[in-house]
Each structure stands twice: as C-alpha cells, then as structure tokens.
Amino acid sequence: MQRFIFVFLHTLVTISVLISLLTGLRIASLTRETWLFFDGLLPQGLVHFWHLFSSVLLILCILAYPFYFFKKRRGKTRSTNVKQPLSYHRSIKNLGYTLLILACVSGLAKAFDATWLPLSLHYWVAMGVIGYLVLHSYVYFLQFGKKLLSQLWIAKQTFPLLMLLGFTVSVTWLLIPKVGNSLHQAIEVSTIPADVPITIDGIANESFWKTAPTLTVMTHSGVNFDDGSTPVTIQAVHNKEESYFYFTWVDETQSLSHLPLVKTSNGWKVTENGFYQFDEKQHYEDKFAVMLSNSCQFAADNVVHLGSSPLPNKPSNWHKKGYHASLDGHVRDLWHWKAIRTNDMMLADDNYFGAPITPRTGERRYTAGYQTDGKESGAYIMNWQWYKKDAIIPRRLPNPSTKYSTEEVLPWFGSAPYQTQHDTYPLGTTLPSVLYRSNRFEGDRADVRAHAQYADGRWHLEMARKNDTHSDKDVALKSGVCLWVAAFDGAQIAHTHHMQGIKLAYQGDKAL
C-alpha cells in the first residue's frame, strides 16, 4: 500500500510540475521573448487557468507528502531487493523539495500580487526546477540502471492508480472555478450626494476624494516600467446616477509620442520598433485600461488566450502573444484611456471583450474579441493611406504656416489632403501620426468621461460613467462587479497586469 501511495503521489507531482512548467513558460514568454522561439511546443489558449489548476494540484501533493512519510516511518520495513539512495541522490531530492516549496510560495505571492518577494523569483525558481528534473532523471539511472522502469511502475496496480489519478485530477479541475472566483480583493465605493459638483480633470481636488477608501494593487509584467511593475492606487465614489474613479500609478517617463512620421530619402516612414508585429514598445503613448466583469475569475476572468494561434479556426497573431476574447457569451467592459488619442477628448475609448469576430479579407491585424463600442460620429485615424514598414504616404499634411509636435494630434480642419507637389518638407521633418476627424466620439463609444494629468512621476486619472448605460456592450456598475487595471508605459500591448480581480462594494447597497 505504501508503494502504491508513493507511486500515486510521485505521478501526480510529475504531472502537475510538467503542466506548471509548460504553462509558466508560455506566460513568461509575454515578457521574456526568448521563449517565443518555442511557440510551437508551448500550450496555447486559457493558459492561466491550467497554470492555476496545476499549481493547486501541486500544493495538494506537497501537503499530502508529510502524511505519507509519517505513515511510512510508523510501519516501514526496508526491502533488501531495492538499492538504498545514494548520498548524491538524497542531495538532489532535497534540492527538489526545496525548489518545489519555493515555487509554490513565490507563485502564491505572485497570485496575490504581493510585494514581499522579488517578482522575478518565481521565474528563476522554475528554471531551477528544470535543472532539477534533468539531474533527478540522471541519478535514477545511476541508482537503478536497467531496473528503472520496474521501480517506477507496478503493473498490477496500473488500473487503480489510473482511476485514482483521474478522480483527483477531475475533482481539482471542478474546484478551480470556485478557487479562482474566490481570489479577489474588494474596494468600497463611497456614496456622495447627487448635487456635489465634480470636474473630471485628473486633479481630484474635490473633498470627497480625501476620505474615499483607497486600495493599492501591484501590477507587474509590463515593459519600460522599473522592474516591469507599477503600483496602481484606486478610489471610487458614486451617486444614484454615476460612478467616479480616481487612478494613480507610477510612471517615471511621460510618453506622448505616438508612432511619429519622419521624412526620409525614400519618402515618409513610420518611426517604430515593433509596430510591424503590432507590439510597439518604444514609440507609443502611455495608456491605461480598466476591465469590468460580472464575474471575478482569477487572471482577468478567462479572457486572456495566450499563444500565436490560441483560438480555433481564427488567424494567428503576429507577435505570438495571444488575444483577448470572451468565449462564455458574456461581454467584459473595457475603458481604454490613451494619453494622446483620447485625453484631449476628455474621454476614454469605450471598448469591450466579446466573442471572436469573423476575420475580414485583407485585414493585417485581427483583434479577436477586442472591439470598440458603436459610435455615431467622431474618431481618430492614423495619418497614412496604407501602412507599409519601409514607406507610407500621409493622408494629410498640416498647413504650411502651422507646425505640429509629434506629441500632438493633427486636426482634420488644420490640414490638407496629401499631394506630392505640396510635399516640400526637408528630410528629417517629423509629423504626428494621429489624425483627428473630430475632437470627440459621439454615441456608445463616448460613455466614459476621462482626463489625466502627469505630475511628479505619476499619472493621475479620473474616470466617470453612468451606473447603467443600458448598452449590451457595457457592464452595469453595482456591487459584485469586478475590475482589473493595466498600465502601459509607451507600449502598444505590453501592459502590466494583476491576478486578483477587485470586487466593487457599493456603500448602501442592499446586496452587501
């Protein structure tokens, strides 16, 4: 019986470690792009779900091991037919125990967005586990030689072993949604009178902000931030009609230049360092995103699908990092503030994550479930007729008497259609890439008012929206709704994130 329990635990640990490593390497590839070389070997899709699944399974095994050893010591008899472990083997096993415990501790710290351990520790422990697996396999060959397979497997116990493994895995798989939904933080949304005047300007000088509850969440795994992470501080208040949010986050560099156009000897060109693969990390504006959902599953509520081809029968993505999409029939609301494109509009771009759309012929970038709400008018577009990496033709040129910085937008009525005879700009001239057709959206896409100020190495962003817009692309604001936040530091898609959802608790709500 002891032998059976040992084989069961050993097999379960092996399964959970392998799944954890493979899914963990896929997650690591978002920031450690060397692992994208192994894109075809790493799992794709809802990788965070399977990483959580294997982690829970591994923790259960580690908790069960002391009971096994205790029982073994009480009535153990040593077989004279089995070689005793070499001292080198014992050292490798102890190393393995240490690494697995460290992996669980550092993983839990990351899952709970803790700051008491270095964020990169979990990754380097995983590298250590890979080394351990190689050494562990080698010492087994040293100890058992040709008898290795007979020591690892007992034929007459195969069927009950598989049954027990299947039962354990199935129960864990069924528990994961409950575990994932329970891992969240909460923030109280204070009540303010309906007649209190509020200006959405990013200054937050209204008196109620001084007393509103505050929550700070550490977001990580972005680019350009210090160590890839930044703390985001959140406050929220509401009245009967609207909810108001105040977000601040550390960003040592204010990035306002968005893919500037530059005149070269071969014509105009987009200044980029990754935009061709839709993963610009240098010449892009700062951004901030808020996702809201009626459910609160761990790791962005199952809308993150990692890999180059994570969605069946849908196009591959250029950057091999994945898509956002909702596959359960429910939309997730997305408020997307952009320092150049929407800040002067006094809006955030009201978007959503829904079901993957049907690909359109000739479209370079497929966005899966990431879509914009409908609009009646107003938009910004890119100031080129057709994007090519080596050269583009601008849509419009500014009036000769007006000069625009690359940290501005080019107004439609302050410019003229591009004509070759008017393109007399000297080499090295730069132009904005963002072209305003109007200075605001109209309709559903304009539901979220927003404005930010940059001061003292931090962005200060205020947002406001009606509690219920009655739009099927929006999530009504009420108790129980969960939100996630993400900060972008001059990057197109490489944003920070956090694992636990933040559940809104509206003050005075009868559901509390």
C-alpha positions as CSV (number, residue, x, y, z in Angstrom):
1,M,0.0,0.0,0.0
2,Q,2.8,2.4,0.8
3,R,4.4,1.7,-2.5
4,F,1.1,2.4,-4.3
5,I,0.7,5.7,-2.4
6,F,4.3,6.7,-3.3
7,V,3.7,6.0,-7.0
8,F,0.4,7.9,-6.9
9,L,1.9,11.0,-5.3
10,H,5.1,10.8,-7.4
11,T,3.0,10.6,-10.6
12,L,0.7,13.4,-9.5
13,V,3.6,15.6,-8.7
14,T,5.2,14.9,-12.1
15,I,2.0,15.7,-13.9
16,S,1.4,19.0,-12.0
17,V,5.1,20.1,-12.4
18,L,5.2,19.5,-16.1
19,I,1.9,21.3,-16.7
20,S,3.1,24.2,-14.4
21,L,6.4,24.5,-16.2
22,L,4.9,24.4,-19.7
23,T,2.1,26.9,-18.9
24,G,4.5,29.0,-16.9
25,L,7.0,29.3,-19.8
26,R,4.1,30.4,-22.0
27,I,3.2,33.1,-19.5
28,A,6.8,34.1,-19.2
29,S,7.1,34.5,-23.0
30,L,5.0,37.7,-22.7
31,T,8.0,39.5,-21.2
32,R,10.9,37.0,-21.8
33,E,10.5,36.8,-25.5
34,T,13.3,34.2,-26.0
35,W,10.7,31.6,-25.1
36,L,8.6,32.6,-28.1
37,F,11.2,30.6,-30.1
38,F,9.4,27.5,-28.6
39,D,5.9,28.8,-29.5
40,G,5.0,25.5,-31.3
41,L,5.9,23.4,-28.2
42,L,4.2,25.5,-25.5
43,P,0.5,25.3,-24.7
44,Q,-2.0,27.9,-26.0
45,G,-5.4,29.2,-25.0
46,L,-6.5,29.7,-21.4
47,V,-3.0,29.0,-20.1
48,H,-3.6,30.9,-16.8
49,F,-6.5,28.5,-16.0
50,W,-4.3,25.5,-16.5
51,H,-1.4,27.1,-14.6
52,L,-3.7,27.6,-11.6
53,F,-5.0,24.1,-12.0
54,S,-1.6,22.5,-11.9
55,S,-0.5,24.8,-9.1
56,V,-3.4,23.8,-6.8
57,L,-2.7,20.1,-7.7
58,L,1.0,20.5,-6.8
59,I,0.2,22.3,-3.5
60,L,-2.2,19.4,-2.5
61,C,0.5,16.9,-3.2
62,I,3.1,18.8,-1.1
63,L,0.6,19.0,1.7
64,A,-0.1,15.2,1.4
65,Y,3.6,14.2,1.5
66,P,4.2,14.6,5.3
67,F,1.3,12.2,6.0
68,Y,2.8,9.6,3.6
69,F,6.3,9.9,5.3
70,F,4.7,9.7,8.8
71,K,2.8,6.6,7.9
72,K,5.9,5.1,6.3
73,R,8.0,5.7,9.4
74,R,5.5,4.0,11.7
75,G,5.5,0.7,10.0
76,K,8.2,0.7,7.4
77,T,10.2,-2.3,6.5
78,R,13.1,-2.0,4.1
79,S,13.3,-4.3,1.2
80,T,16.7,-5.9,0.6
81,N,16.0,-6.0,-3.1
82,V,16.0,-2.3,-3.5
83,K,19.2,-0.3,-3.5
84,Q,19.2,2.5,-0.9
85,P,19.5,6.0,-2.2
86,L,23.0,7.3,-2.9
87,S,24.0,10.4,-0.9
88,Y,24.2,12.3,-4.2
89,H,20.6,11.2,-4.9
90,R,19.5,12.3,-1.5
91,S,21.0,15.8,-2.1
92,I,19.2,16.1,-5.4
93,K,15.9,15.0,-3.8
94,N,16.3,17.6,-1.1
95,L,17.1,20.2,-3.7
96,G,13.9,19.2,-5.5
97,Y,11.8,19.5,-2.3
98,T,13.3,23.0,-1.7
99,L,12.6,24.2,-5.2
100,L,9.0,22.9,-5.3
101,I,8.2,24.6,-2.0
102,L,9.8,27.8,-3.2
103,A,7.9,27.6,-6.4
104,C,4.6,27.3,-4.5
105,V,5.5,30.1,-2.1
106,S,6.7,32.5,-4.9
107,G,3.7,31.5,-7.1
108,L,1.3,32.3,-4.3
109,A,3.0,35.6,-3.7
110,K,2.5,36.5,-7.4
111,A,-1.1,35.2,-7.4
112,F,-1.9,37.5,-4.5
113,D,0.0,40.4,-6.1
114,A,2.3,40.6,-3.1
115,T,5.4,42.7,-2.9
116,W,7.3,40.9,-0.2
117,L,9.2,38.7,-2.7
118,P,11.0,39.8,-5.9
119,L,8.6,39.4,-8.8
120,S,11.3,37.6,-10.9
121,L,11.9,34.9,-8.1
122,H,9.1,32.6,-9.4
123,Y,10.7,32.5,-12.9
124,W,14.2,31.7,-11.6
125,V,12.9,29.0,-9.3
126,A,11.1,27.5,-12.4
127,M,14.5,27.5,-14.2
128,G,15.9,25.7,-11.2
129,V,13.1,23.1,-11.3
130,I,14.0,22.4,-15.0
131,G,17.6,21.8,-13.9
132,Y,16.4,19.6,-11.1
133,L,14.4,17.4,-13.4
134,V,17.4,16.8,-15.6
135,L,19.6,15.9,-12.5
136,H,16.8,13.8,-10.9
137,S,16.3,11.7,-14.0
138,Y,20.1,11.1,-14.3
139,V,20.5,10.0,-10.7
140,Y,17.7,7.5,-11.1
141,F,19.6,5.9,-14.0
142,L,22.8,5.8,-11.8
143,Q,20.9,4.1,-8.9
144,F,18.6,1.6,-10.7
145,G,20.1,1.2,-14.2
146,K,18.1,-1.2,-16.3
147,K,15.6,-1.8,-13.4
148,L,14.4,1.8,-13.5
149,L,11.1,1.1,-15.2
150,S,10.2,-1.8,-12.8
151,Q,11.0,0.5,-9.9
152,L,8.7,3.3,-11.2
153,W,5.7,1.2,-12.2
154,I,3.9,-1.8,-10.7
155,A,1.8,-3.4,-13.5
156,K,-0.8,-5.0,-11.2
157,Q,-1.6,-1.5,-9.7
158,T,-1.9,0.3,-13.0
159,F,-5.7,0.3,-13.2
160,P,-6.4,1.5,-9.6
161,L,-3.6,4.0,-10.0
162,L,-5.1,5.5,-13.2
163,M,-8.6,5.6,-11.5
164,L,-7.3,7.4,-8.5
165,L,-5.3,9.8,-10.7
166,G,-8.3,10.5,-12.9
167,F,-10.5,11.1,-9.8
168,T,-8.1,13.5,-8.2
169,V,-7.5,15.5,-11.4
170,S,-11.2,15.7,-12.1
171,V,-12.1,17.0,-8.6
172,T,-9.3,19.6,-8.8
173,W,-10.5,20.7,-12.3
174,L,-14.0,21.1,-11.0
175,L,-12.8,23.1,-8.0
176,I,-10.7,25.5,-10.0
177,P,-13.6,27.9,-11.0
178,K,-14.6,28.2,-7.3
179,V,-11.0,28.7,-6.2
180,G,-10.4,31.3,-9.0
181,N,-13.6,33.2,-8.2
182,S,-12.7,33.4,-4.5
183,L,-9.3,35.0,-5.1
184,H,-10.2,38.7,-5.2
185,Q,-9.8,41.9,-3.3
186,A,-12.5,44.4,-2.5
187,I,-12.9,48.1,-2.5
188,E,-15.8,50.1,-1.1
189,V,-17.4,52.6,-3.4
190,S,-18.5,55.6,-1.2
191,T,-21.8,57.4,-1.6
192,I,-21.8,61.1,-2.4
193,P,-24.8,63.4,-2.8
194,A,-26.1,63.8,-6.3
195,D,-25.7,67.6,-6.2
196,V,-22.0,67.6,-5.4
197,P,-20.1,69.2,-8.4
198,I,-17.4,67.1,-9.9
199,T,-14.9,68.1,-12.6
200,I,-13.3,65.2,-14.5
201,D,-9.8,66.8,-14.9
202,G,-7.3,64.5,-13.3
203,I,-6.7,66.8,-10.4
204,A,-9.1,65.2,-7.8
205,N,-9.3,68.2,-5.6
206,E,-12.9,67.5,-4.6
207,S,-13.2,67.0,-0.8
208,F,-14.7,63.5,-1.0
209,W,-11.5,62.1,-2.5
210,K,-9.7,62.8,0.7
211,T,-11.9,60.4,2.6
212,A,-12.8,57.8,0.0
213,P,-11.4,54.3,0.7
214,T,-8.1,53.6,-1.1
215,L,-6.8,50.3,-2.5
216,T,-3.3,49.9,-4.0
217,V,-2.6,46.9,-6.2
218,M,0.8,46.0,-7.5
219,T,0.7,45.4,-11.3
220,H,3.6,43.6,-13.0
221,S,5.0,42.1,-16.2
222,G,4.8,45.2,-18.3
223,V,7.7,46.8,-20.2
224,N,9.6,50.1,-19.6
225,F,8.4,50.3,-16.0
226,D,11.0,49.8,-13.2
227,D,11.3,46.0,-12.9
228,G,8.3,45.8,-15.2
229,S,5.9,46.7,-12.4
230,T,4.0,49.7,-11.1
231,P,1.6,50.2,-8.1
232,V,-1.8,51.4,-9.0
233,T,-3.9,53.2,-6.4
234,I,-7.7,53.1,-6.8
235,Q,-10.5,55.1,-5.3
236,A,-14.2,55.1,-6.2
237,V,-17.4,57.0,-5.3
238,H,-20.9,57.1,-6.7
239,N,-24.3,58.7,-6.6
240,K,-27.6,57.4,-7.8
241,E,-26.7,58.1,-11.5
242,E,-22.9,57.9,-11.9
243,S,-19.7,56.3,-10.6
244,Y,-16.4,58.1,-10.4
245,F,-13.0,56.6,-10.2
246,Y,-9.6,58.0,-9.4
247,F,-6.5,56.0,-10.5
248,T,-2.9,57.0,-9.9
249,W,0.2,55.0,-11.0
250,V,4.0,55.5,-11.0
251,D,5.5,56.1,-14.5
252,E,8.9,57.8,-14.4
253,T,8.7,58.7,-18.1
254,Q,5.7,60.6,-19.7
255,S,5.3,59.1,-23.2
256,L,3.3,61.2,-25.6
257,S,4.9,60.5,-28.9
258,H,2.8,58.0,-30.9
259,L,4.5,56.4,-34.0
260,P,5.7,59.8,-35.4
261,L,6.1,60.1,-39.2
262,V,9.6,61.1,-40.4
263,K,10.6,62.3,-43.9
264,T,13.4,60.2,-45.3
265,S,15.2,59.9,-48.6
266,N,12.7,57.2,-49.6
267,G,9.7,59.2,-48.5
268,W,7.7,59.3,-45.3
269,K,8.2,56.4,-42.8
270,V,6.6,55.4,-39.5
271,T,9.1,55.5,-36.7
272,E,8.6,52.2,-35.0
273,N,10.3,49.4,-33.1
274,G,7.8,46.5,-33.1
275,F,4.7,48.1,-34.6
276,Y,5.0,46.0,-37.7
277,Q,4.2,43.0,-35.5
278,F,1.7,45.1,-33.6
279,D,3.9,45.1,-30.5
280,E,5.4,48.5,-30.4
281,K,7.4,49.1,-27.2
282,Q,9.2,52.4,-27.7
283,H,7.4,54.9,-29.9
284,Y,3.9,54.8,-28.4
285,E,1.9,56.8,-25.9
286,D,1.2,56.0,-22.3
287,K,-2.2,54.2,-21.8
288,F,-4.3,52.8,-19.0
289,A,-7.1,50.2,-19.2
290,V,-9.9,49.2,-16.9
291,M,-11.8,45.9,-17.5
292,L,-15.1,45.3,-15.7
293,S,-17.0,42.0,-15.5
294,N,-20.0,40.5,-13.7
295,S,-17.8,37.5,-12.8
296,C,-14.5,37.5,-11.0
297,Q,-12.4,34.6,-12.2
298,F,-8.7,34.7,-11.4
299,A,-6.3,36.2,-14.1
300,A,-8.6,38.6,-16.0
301,D,-11.8,36.4,-15.9
302,N,-10.7,34.0,-18.6
303,V,-10.5,36.5,-21.5
304,V,-6.7,36.1,-22.0
305,H,-5.8,33.5,-24.6
306,L,-2.1,33.1,-25.0
307,G,-0.1,31.9,-28.0
308,S,0.2,32.6,-31.7
309,S,-2.9,30.6,-32.6
310,P,-4.9,30.3,-29.3
311,L,-8.4,30.4,-30.9
312,P,-9.5,27.5,-33.2
313,N,-10.1,28.5,-36.8
314,K,-9.0,32.0,-36.3
315,P,-5.9,33.8,-37.7
316,S,-2.6,33.7,-36.0
317,N,-1.3,36.8,-34.4
318,W,1.9,38.5,-35.5
319,H,3.5,38.8,-32.1
320,K,2.8,35.3,-30.9
321,K,1.5,36.5,-27.6
322,G,-2.2,35.9,-27.9
323,Y,-5.7,37.5,-28.0
324,H,-8.4,38.8,-25.7
325,A,-11.8,37.2,-26.2
326,S,-14.8,36.2,-24.2
327,L,-15.9,32.6,-25.0
328,D,-18.8,32.3,-22.5
329,G,-21.3,34.5,-24.2
330,H,-20.8,37.5,-21.8
331,V,-19.0,40.7,-22.6
332,R,-16.4,42.4,-20.5
333,D,-16.4,46.1,-20.5
334,L,-13.1,47.8,-21.3
335,W,-12.3,51.5,-20.7
336,H,-9.1,52.4,-22.6
337,W,-7.6,55.8,-21.8
338,K,-4.9,57.0,-24.2
339,A,-2.6,59.9,-23.4
340,I,-2.6,61.3,-27.0
341,R,-5.6,59.9,-28.7
342,T,-8.3,60.3,-26.1
343,N,-7.1,62.6,-23.3
344,D,-7.8,65.8,-25.1
345,M,-11.2,64.4,-26.0
346,M,-11.9,64.2,-22.2
347,L,-12.8,60.6,-22.8
348,A,-11.6,57.0,-22.5
349,D,-12.3,54.8,-25.5
350,D,-15.2,52.6,-24.5
351,N,-14.4,49.1,-25.8
352,Y,-15.3,45.6,-24.8
353,F,-14.1,42.0,-25.0
354,G,-16.7,39.8,-26.7
355,A,-16.8,36.7,-28.9
356,P,-14.1,36.5,-31.6
357,I,-15.2,38.3,-34.7
358,T,-15.1,36.8,-38.2
359,P,-11.8,37.7,-39.9
360,R,-12.1,40.3,-42.7
361,T,-10.3,39.7,-46.0
362,G,-7.2,41.9,-46.4
363,E,-7.0,42.9,-42.8
364,R,-3.5,42.7,-41.4
365,R,-4.4,42.8,-37.7
366,Y,-7.0,40.5,-36.4
367,T,-8.2,41.6,-32.9
368,A,-10.4,38.6,-32.0
369,G,-12.7,39.7,-29.2
370,Y,-11.2,43.1,-28.6
371,Q,-13.7,45.6,-30.2
372,T,-14.9,49.1,-29.8
373,D,-18.4,50.1,-28.8
374,G,-20.6,51.6,-31.6
375,K,-20.4,55.3,-32.4
376,E,-22.5,57.8,-34.2
377,S,-19.6,60.1,-35.3
378,G,-16.1,61.2,-34.3
379,A,-12.9,59.3,-34.5
380,Y,-9.2,59.4,-34.7
381,I,-7.4,57.6,-37.5
382,M,-3.8,57.0,-38.4
383,N,-2.2,59.6,-40.8
384,W,-1.3,57.2,-43.5
385,Q,-3.1,55.9,-46.5
386,W,-1.8,52.3,-46.3
387,Y,0.7,51.0,-43.8
388,K,4.0,49.7,-45.1
389,K,7.1,49.1,-43.0
390,D,9.5,50.8,-45.3
391,A,7.5,53.8,-46.5
392,I,4.0,55.3,-46.3
393,I,2.0,58.1,-47.9
394,P,0.4,60.5,-45.4
395,R,-3.3,61.1,-45.6
396,R,-3.0,64.8,-44.8
397,L,-0.3,67.4,-44.3
398,P,-0.5,70.4,-41.9
399,N,-1.0,73.9,-43.3
400,P,2.5,75.3,-44.2
401,S,2.1,78.1,-41.6
402,T,1.4,75.7,-38.7
403,K,4.0,73.4,-37.0
404,Y,2.9,70.4,-35.0
405,S,4.9,68.4,-32.5
406,T,4.9,64.6,-32.6
407,E,3.4,64.8,-29.1
408,E,0.2,66.4,-30.6
409,V,-2.6,65.3,-32.9
410,L,-3.1,66.7,-36.4
411,P,-6.6,68.2,-36.8
412,W,-8.6,67.4,-39.9
413,F,-9.5,71.0,-40.5
414,G,-6.0,72.2,-39.8
415,S,-4.6,70.1,-42.6
416,A,-5.0,69.4,-46.3
417,P,-5.1,66.2,-48.4
418,Y,-1.6,64.9,-49.3
419,Q,-0.4,66.0,-52.7
420,T,3.1,65.3,-54.0
421,Q,3.6,68.9,-55.2
422,H,2.9,70.2,-51.7
423,D,5.3,67.8,-50.1
424,T,8.3,70.2,-49.8
425,Y,9.3,69.3,-46.3
426,P,13.0,68.8,-45.8
427,L,14.5,65.4,-44.8
428,G,14.2,64.7,-41.1
429,T,10.9,66.5,-40.7
430,T,8.6,64.8,-38.3
431,L,4.8,64.8,-38.1
432,P,2.1,63.4,-35.8
433,S,0.6,60.1,-36.8
434,V,-2.7,60.7,-35.1
435,L,-5.3,62.5,-37.2
436,Y,-8.5,63.8,-35.6
437,R,-11.7,63.8,-37.6
438,S,-13.4,65.4,-34.7
439,N,-12.4,66.1,-31.1
440,R,-14.9,63.7,-29.5
441,F,-16.7,60.5,-30.1
442,E,-20.5,60.5,-30.2
443,G,-22.7,57.6,-29.1
444,D,-21.9,54.4,-27.2
445,R,-18.1,54.8,-27.6
446,A,-18.2,58.1,-25.6
447,D,-19.8,56.7,-22.5
448,V,-16.7,57.1,-20.3
449,R,-15.5,60.6,-19.4
450,A,-11.8,60.7,-18.5
451,H,-8.9,63.0,-18.2
452,A,-5.4,62.7,-16.7
453,Q,-2.6,64.9,-15.5
454,Y,1.0,63.9,-15.2
455,A,2.9,65.2,-12.2
456,D,5.9,64.1,-10.0
457,G,6.5,60.9,-11.9
458,R,2.8,59.7,-11.7
459,W,-0.2,59.8,-13.8
460,H,-3.4,61.0,-12.1
461,L,-6.5,59.8,-14.0
462,E,-10.2,60.5,-13.2
463,M,-12.9,58.5,-14.9
464,A,-16.7,58.7,-14.8
465,R,-19.6,56.7,-16.3
466,K,-23.3,56.3,-15.7
467,N,-24.1,53.4,-13.5
468,D,-26.2,51.8,-16.2
469,T,-25.8,52.8,-19.8
470,H,-28.4,50.2,-21.0
471,S,-25.9,49.2,-23.6
472,D,-25.3,45.5,-24.3
473,K,-21.6,46.3,-24.7
474,D,-21.3,47.7,-21.2
475,V,-21.4,46.2,-17.7
476,A,-23.7,48.0,-15.2
477,L,-21.9,49.3,-12.2
478,K,-23.1,47.8,-9.0
479,S,-21.9,45.7,-6.0
480,G,-20.3,42.4,-7.1
481,V,-18.8,43.7,-10.3
482,C,-15.1,43.0,-10.6
483,L,-12.5,45.2,-12.2
484,W,-8.9,44.8,-13.3
485,V,-6.4,47.5,-14.2
486,A,-3.5,47.7,-16.6
487,A,-0.8,50.3,-17.2
488,F,1.1,50.9,-20.5
489,D,4.4,52.7,-20.5
490,G,5.0,53.8,-24.1
491,A,3.9,50.3,-25.3
492,Q,1.2,49.1,-27.6
493,I,0.2,45.8,-26.0
494,A,2.8,45.0,-23.3
495,H,0.9,46.2,-20.3
496,T,1.2,45.4,-16.6
497,H,-1.5,43.2,-15.0
498,H,-2.5,41.7,-11.7
499,M,-4.1,38.4,-11.0
500,Q,-6.9,39.0,-8.5
501,G,-10.0,40.9,-9.5
502,I,-11.1,43.8,-7.4
503,K,-14.7,43.5,-6.4
504,L,-16.8,46.7,-6.1
505,A,-18.8,47.1,-2.9
506,Y,-21.2,50.0,-3.3
507,Q,-21.9,51.7,0.0
508,G,-25.6,51.5,0.9
509,D,-26.2,48.6,-1.5
510,K,-28.8,46.2,0.0
511,A,-26.8,43.3,-1.6
512,L,-23.9,43.9,0.7
